[in-house]
Amino acid sequence: MKNGSARLGFVFAFSTAILAAAGYATIGAPDAGSGDWPMWGGTVDRNMISRDRITFDFQPISNLAESEPQRNIRWSATLGSQTYGNPVIAGGRVFVGTNNGAGYRPQHQGDRGCVLAFDEETGEFLWQLTREKLRQGRVNDWPNQGICSAPCVQRDRLWVVTNRAELMCVDTEGFYDGENNGPFQDETDKQQQDADIVWSLDMIEDLGVFPHNLATSSPLVYRDLVYIVTSNGVEEAHRQVVSPRSACFLAVNKRTGEIVWEDNTAFDRILHGQWSSPTIGLVNGKAQVYFAGGDGWLYAFDALSGAPLWKFDLNPKDAKWILDGRGTRNNIIATPVFVDNSVVLGVGQDPDHGNGVGHLYRIDATKSGDVSPTRVVDDQGKTVELDRGRPFDPLRGEREIKNPNSAQIWHYGGVDQDGSFTGEKGEFIFRRTMSTVAVHDGLVYVADLAGFLHCVDLQFGTRHWEFDMLAEVWGSPMLIDGRILIGDQYGDLRIFAAGKQAKLLKTVEFKSSILSTPSIANGVMFIATRSRLYAIAEDKDAEGED
């Protein structure tokens, strides 16, 4: 992948309980009118919902590099020349992954991966984590993409995956506190505006991981463990997995960086790369962690022990992987979302592969084993484990049968074979997606890469509406205060009314592409365009005005 890749009612109660169990009680879950946004998705279930409120009108965004203030813009700050990281807000700071285009640390010239830290209230630049590019170049570390991982913050610690495939724990204070914390003492940069690295796990050096194009996973912390997808993938010709025995999924001690458990189930079946992020769900009192594998399967493990629980193939058995996106089998870039003892997740590909058929599933998380909709068996009735990306082959005596252990609650997508659904024979019902869903009030909101926003019924998987935004969408829908916010590649932030009818309320024009997802914290919306970070909130000077 050449470019990276963020509660109401019972949902809020559930998320708060999980956050407390995970050790997040001290920083809190998103709450009405207040609350941090400490990780991608806000909470460990990754549902893209904020309980905050929007108390301001959205205005078109002018060039805020000018000194002239603008209504409802608290502040804005320069980011790198390309930004794919999603803003994370915790402990009075805003953290965002980008490249070195802003030049905040003059001793660093040229292409770098960066995490920038800003003061939440004023936008003042605080410190920068700076990582040099890998010598292998674009096969492992694509130029100018920076750090795409959204950090996860807990108290005074931040965990992030760098462009060098390092899982790092960083002190949120940087070197402002005058201390060099943790066992890692060899920082090259130790000035006040530099990052204080507590520990670092080099997945290339220590685990033999071969990240394809870029390591991008956004960490998740649950109790004493931090979870990531390693981004292990194929070589530059895209034909074989370089290091199949290396870990695909990791659980690491959050304090020490020591590996607690790992898994490489996808092995040599990885199609391309692995760029998704993990999710936690609480099922019958036990925590499960969900990882999207590079083979197009979703895997569930016991979150603490690492014991495998179930797996689900998110592609039809007749789907075929062909290089450059010409096939019908997809990998997974979106993050799983846990809701009501189930997981909702869609499939997609590198955005440079273009449009193609997509699939969205809701999966029962209470089952065990292979819970895919169907199985492939040979002429003796024995289950066939398919090779990397190939469909089942009737010429080998293979056939597809229904799986009585299937956990599929519903499937949305595929091709409209007879035109009865879309009105056009052969039209895609749903297309490849990079987006994580937002689920609320019995509705699932999801965007596909081609720029269609879909509203799907959570219970039945039927479509309520589809809206063509006429621009590619890389980010995810954010639901807040009865509204859905979503940006696109042209720099438009669209605001829809939540509900069973499509209703576009407003379009706000920004000055450059929005390739990430808005984050809401403490009454402020933080949104990163390609090169600027905006903090948007009610105009303090306009109180009492109409």
N, C-alpha and C positions, 0 to 999 in steps of 0.2 A: 504494500500500500504506500503510495507516494506521499499522501498527506494524512494527518491525524484524524486524528480524531482528535456536573452535572439529574398538613393533614386535616382532613376534615372528618369529623365523626369518628367511626370505629378505626379508620385508617390512621388518624392521629394517635389514638389511644394505643394501637398496636405498635406504631413506630416509636412512640415514647418508651414503651416497655422494652423494646429491643435496644434502644439507645442506652437506657439505664443499665441493662445487662452487659452491654458492650463497654461500659465505662464512660459513656458520654453524658451522664447525668449532670456533670459539673458545668458543661457548656450548653446543655439544653437542646431539645428538639426545636424545629421551627415552630413558632408560636404566633398567635394573632398579634400583629403590631410589633413584635420583637422576636429575636432569635437569630443565631448564627446559621451559616450554611457551610458546615465544616468538611464537606467532601462532595465528590461528584454524585449528583442525585439528592443531596441533602441528608439522607438517612440511609441506613444499611440495606433497606429493601429497594433502594434506588428509584422509587416512584417519584416522578418529576412534578411534585406538588408542593406549593408553599402555602402556609396558613396565614401569611402576611396579607396586607391589604394595599391596594393601589389608591392613594388619596390625591393623585395629581393627574393633570392632563398631559398626554404625550404631545410634544411639539416636534416639528422637523428639526433635525440636527444640523446646525451650521458648522463652519470650520472652527472648532474650538482650539485650534492652535493659536487663534487670535486671542488677544487679551480681553476682548469684550465679553462680559458675562451673558449667560442665556438663562431664561426662566426654566426652573426645575432641574438644572444641571448643577449638582452640588460641586462636582469637580470632574476633570478628565485628566488623563495621564498618557504620555506616549508609551507605546509598547514597541516590540520589534517590528520588522517589515512584514512578517507573516506570523499570525497568531492563531493557534488551534486549541490551546488550553482553555478550560472553563474556569471562571473566577471562583475561588473558594474564600469564604469570609469567616474568620474566627478570631476571638481574643483581641478585637480592635484592629485587625490587620486584614488586608486583601492580598491574596496570593494568586498569581497567574503565570502559566508557562508560555514562553514565547522564544524568539531568537534574540540576537544581540544588536538588532538594528537601532535600538534607542540610544546605545552608547552611554549608559549610566556609569559604567566603570571604565574610565579611559585607558587603563592599562590593558584592557582586553580589546583587541582589534580584530575585525573579520568575523566570520561565521562561528557562532557558538550556540549552545543550548542554554537557556536561562529560565530561572524562576525569579520573578520580581515580587518584592514585598512592598506594599504601600500602607500608609496610615488610613484606616477606614473612614475617619471623619474628615480629614483634610486632603487626602490624596498625595501627601508628601512621600517621595521615594525613601525607603528605609534601607533595604539591602538587596543583594542579588546573589543567587547561586549560579555559578558560571561553570560550564563543562565544555571542554574542547570537543571537536568533532572526531569521530573514529577515522583512522587512516584508511580503512577499507572502502570508504566512500559510500555511494548511494545504495549499494547492496545491503548495508547494515545501518546507515545513518544518512538519510536523504538530505541534500543540501538545503539550508535555510529553513528547515521545518522546526528547528528549536526543540523545546521540550513540550510535548503534547499531553503528557499525563497531568491530570488534575490532582493536586495534593490532597492528602487526608490529614486533618489536624485534630489533635487531642491534647488539650491543655497547652503545654509549652513545647510540644513536639509535632513535627511535620514529616510525613513520609511521602516520597515521590519517586517515580521511575524516570531516570534521565535518558537523554538521547544516546548515552553510552551503555545502555542496558544495565545501569546500576540501580538497585533499590537502596535509597538513601533515607536515613533518619537525620533531620536537621532541627536545630534549636530555633524556635520561632523568633527569638530575640536577636538572632544574628550575633555579631560581636559587639552589639551595643552595650551588653552587660559586662564587657571587659573580661569574660571568661571563655576558655576553650573547653567546651563540655564534651564528655564522652571519651571512649577509648581512641577515637580517631583524632590524632593530633597533627596530622601532616598536611593540613590545608595549605595550598600555595598562597591563597589570599586570606589575610587575617586582619584586614583593616575594618573599621567600624561598619562600613557599608557592604561587607562581604558576609557570606553564609557561614555559619558555624556547623560543620558536619559532625554529628554525634557518632554514627557508624555508617558503613557502606558495604553492600554486598555486590560484588562485580559478577554478574551472571555469565558473562563471556569467559572471564578468567577462571572463576571458581566452579562453574557448572557446565561449561562448554556450550552454552546457548548460542545459537546463530540467529540473531534477530533479522527478519527480512524487512528491509527498507527503514524500519524504525521501531524502537521499543516504545510503546504508548500506554500501557495499562495504567488505570487510575487505582491506586491502592485502596483497600478497605481494612479497617481495624475492628476486630471483635475480640473482646476480653484481652488476652495477652498476645494475640496473634495479628499479624498483618498479612493480607492475602494479595497476590497479584497473578496475572497471566504473563508469562515470560516473553512472549512475542517470538519464540523459536519458529523458524520457517525454512523455506527452500533457498537454494542457491540462485545466482544471478540469472541462469538460464531457465529457472522456474520448473525444472524437471525432476529434481529429487531433494529430499530433506537431508540437509548437511549433517545434522547431529540428532538423529531420531531418539537416541537414548537420553538426551538431555531433558530436563524438566519442562513441562508445559505449564503446570500450575504449582504455585509455591505457597506454603504457610510458614511464616518466619516469626521468631520471637521479636516482639516490637521493641523490647528494651536492649537486646544484645545483637540482633541481626543473625542469630543462629537459626539454621533451617530446622523446623520442627517436623514437617513432612512435605513430600513432594509427589508429583504424579506426572507420568509421561504417556498416558493411555493413547493419545492420538498417534504417537510413535512415528512411523514412516508414512502415515496416511494424511499428514498435513498437506492441504491443497496449495496454500500460498504463504500466509503468515497468521499470526494470532494477535489481534489488536483489541480484543474486548476487555471488560473489567468484571471482577467478581461481585457477587451479591449474596446477602444473607437472608434466610427465611426461617421462621420458627414454626416447626411442624410437630404437633403433638408434644409440645414442651421441649423439643430438641432442635438445636440450631443446625441447619443445612447451609452449605456454601455451594454456589452455583458458578461453574466455569464454562465458558463457551470455547470449545476445542477448535483447532484449525482444520479438523476433518468435517466440520459442519454438524457435529453432535453437541448437545448440551449435557454436561455431567454434573451430578449432585454428589457431594461427599458429606460425611459427618464433619461439622466445622472444627471440632476439637481433635478428633483422632485421625481424621483423613480417610476413614473407611469409606469405600465407594458404596453409594446407595442406589442410584439409578442413572440411566442414560437414555437420551432421546435423539433420534436422527431427525434433523429439521429440514431434510430434503427428501423428495420422493425417491423411491428406489430406482426409478428409471432415469433420474437426472444424471447428466454427464458433465464432468469437468473438462473444459477445453481452455487452453491458454488464452490470455487477453480478453477474458470475459465472453467468449463466443459460445460457451456451453450453458447448461441449465442448472448445474449444481453450484451452489453458493457456499461461501464461508460466512462467518458471523463477525460483524464489527460492533453492532449494538450491544448494550449492556442488558442482562436479564432484569426483569422487574418482578418482585414477589408481591402477590396480593391474594388474600383469601385462600391460603393453602395451595396456591398455584403460581406458575411462572408464565409470564407473557414475554415473547421474544420473536424478533424477525431476523431474516437472513439478508445478506448483501455481499458486495464485493468492493474492491478498490474503485474509487470513483472514476479513475481514468478508464475503467473497463466499460463505462457507460451504462445505459439502461438495459434492463433484462427482467425476466420473470422473478417475482419474489413471493415469499411465504411468511405469514405471521401465525403463530400458534399460541394457544393457551394450554398449559400442561399441568395435570394433577400432580402435585408434589408429594403425595402421601404413599405412592406405590414404590416398588423396588424392582431392581433388575433392568432388563431391556424393555423399556416402556414405549418404544416407537410404535407408530400406527400399524406398520406391517413388518414382516420378516421375509428374508429370502432363504429358500431351502433348495437342496439339490434333489436329484431324482430318488434319493433314499429318505427324503424328508428331514435331513439334517440341516441345521442352520449354517448358512454360508456367510462368512465375514468377507465383505467386499474389499478389494484392493483400493489403493488411493484413487478416489474419485470415479471409479468405473461403475456403470449401472449393472444390474443383474443381466445375465446372458442366457436366454432360452436355448441357444445352441449348445450350451454346456449342460442342459437339463435343469437349469435353475428356474425357479418360479417364485412369484411374490404371493404371500398369503397374509391374511389379516392376523394381527397379533392379539390374542385374547387378553394379554396383559397391558394393552395400550393405555397410556395415560393422556391421550389427546382428548381434551375437552372440546376444542374446536380448531379448525384450520380456516384461515382467510387468505385468499390469494390464488396463485396459479393462473391458468389461461382460460378465458371464457370460450370454450370449444364451439358452442353453437350460437353465441351472441345473446343468449337469454338473460345474462346478468348485466352486461355493459351496453348491449344494443349493437355490438359489432363483433362478428365472429373472429376469433383469434386474438382479441384484445387482452392485455394484462389486467387482471382484477386488482393486483397489487404488485408493485415493482420492488426491485432491490432497495434495501434501506440501510442506512448507517445510524438511524435514530433509535433512541431509547423511548419507550412509551410513557405516557402519563395516564393514570387510571383514576377515575373519580366518578362517584354517583352512578355506577353501573355502565360507564362508558370508557372506551379505550381510544386515546388520541395518538396517532402515529403519522409521521411523514415519510414518504419514500424519496429516494435520491432525485427522481425526476421532478419533484416539486409539488406532489399532490399530498394534501393533508387529509387523512381519513379519520372518520369517527365510526367506531365499531362497537357493537353491543358486547359487554363483558360476559353476559350469560350465554348468548347464543352464537357470537362471532359473526353476526350479520351486519352489513353496512347500513349506517344511518345516513351518512353523506360523505362526499369527496369534493375537495376544492382544489382547483389547479392554480398554483401560485406563480406559474410561468417562469420559474427560476429553480435551479438545483438547491436542494436542502441537505446540508451536512450535519446540522445541529439537531436538537430535540425539542419537542413542544414542552413549554413550562406552563403549568396551570396555577393561576393565582386569582383569588377574589372573583370567581366566576368567569374568568377570561383565560384565553390560551394565547401565549406569546410565542412566536417563532420567527427566526430570521432566515435570510436566504443569501445566495451568492451575490446577488445584485446590491446587497446592503439595505434591503427593506425589512423592517420589523413589522410583521402583521399581528393584529390583535383581533381575535375571534371571541364571540360569546360562546361559553361552554353550553352544551345541550344537544338535543337530537336534531336540531335544524341548523344548517350552515348559515352563519351570520358574521360577515366581516365587519368589524366595528371601525377599524382605522388602520392605515398604513403609515408608518413613520420611516422617513428616508434618512439613512445614515450615509456617510461619505465613502464607505468602503465595505467590502464583503463581511457578512456575519457568518462565520463558519463554526462558531461555538454556540452555547446555549446561555440565555440570561440566567443569572443567579439572584435570588432575593434574600436580603438579610436586614433585620432591624429597620424595616420600613423603607429600604433603599433598594433599587434595582441596579445591579452591576452587569454591564454588558460589554463584551470585548468584540470590537470589529477587528479587521485584519491588522490594524496598526495603532488603535487607541482603546483605552479603557474608560468607560463612562460610569459615573455614579449619579443616578437620576432619582429624585425624590421631590416631595412637596416643597414648593418655594417658601422658605421660611419668612421671607420679606413680604409675602403676599397673603398672610393670614388675614382673614376677614374680608378679602376681596372676592368678587364673584368669579 
